[in-house]
């Protein structure tokens, strides 16, 4: 009896060890091809910027005596931005003073002659023609004196007596928009633009109703972009806002200053309400480079690639769990799913990932 028990224990131990030494059979998930849409897209990084930023510069050199706006204010075309106090040039001031003195002498001479001729005409000593000539000379001298005084005032103060409201000392907004920057302060010296100098910028103004996305695209993808392509913009500071945009410019020349060769693009934002948007906000643009609609798709993870060939494993025997290797022709991929053009149909059962 003892020997029977020992035999049973020995055989049981042997069977237990044998069963545990066997390699467990692999079990895989089963995947069926499905019809769907594959979109290959890319994301571009960039910023939101006004289409045009206008640099307002003075038309006369001098010193800022007053600044009438601050960054962030809305201005209309013609609004006064700043006032300039003119520092006259000594030689120009002296010349203008001399012109006034000469004009004053001519005026006094013409006035005396005109008054004398007026009395002589009344006594009928001179003709009407002589009197009219004297009157014309007097009027010309008067006009020249006024012009000389005005020229002196312009040189000294930069303001015309005849048109003070349009004086060059008043720097005005050239467009309606938002003041982005005022880089000068009261007391700052400014110079007007000329052939040797760009002039001092008093303020930067932009129309915030006309915004663009400006970004960079890698050289490997720039060939897939076309003017007119739509894109969706994501703004980091305003995640709830997802405006659309349309590509309107692709740079013909690459820029490798960042280490990788990239190309600048510009896209016009399509947005009704720009409230809260600020120039310089960081943004990403998602653009669809290619699209395949209503095609047969599989998860890209179930496709094996060898060189230029692609393969999947299709269930051949469900009882024995046997899969046959099948060559397939693939198409567009979005990184998760891939288009299957040839090799399997929607009835095939494809081996997926191993089940743990």
Buried (B, 14 or more C-beta within 10 A) or exposed (E): EEEEEEEEEEEEEEEEEEEEEEEEEEEBEBBEBEEBBBEBBBEBEBBBBBBEBBBBBBBBBBEBEEBBBEEEBEBEEEBBBBBBBBEBEEEBEEEBBEBBEEBBEBBEEBBEBBEEBBEBBEEEEBEEEEBEBBBEBBEEBBEBBBBBBBBBBBBBBBBBBEEEEEBBBBBBBBBBBBBBBBEBEEEBEBBBBEEEEEBBBBBBBBBBBEBBBBBBBEEEBBEBBEEEBEBBBBBEEBEEBEBEBBBBEBBEEBEEEEEEEBBBBBBBBEBEEBEEBBBEBEBBBBBBBEEBEEBBBBBBEBBEEEEEEBBBBBBEEEEEEEBEEBEBEBBBBBEEBBBBEEBBEEEBBBBBEEEE
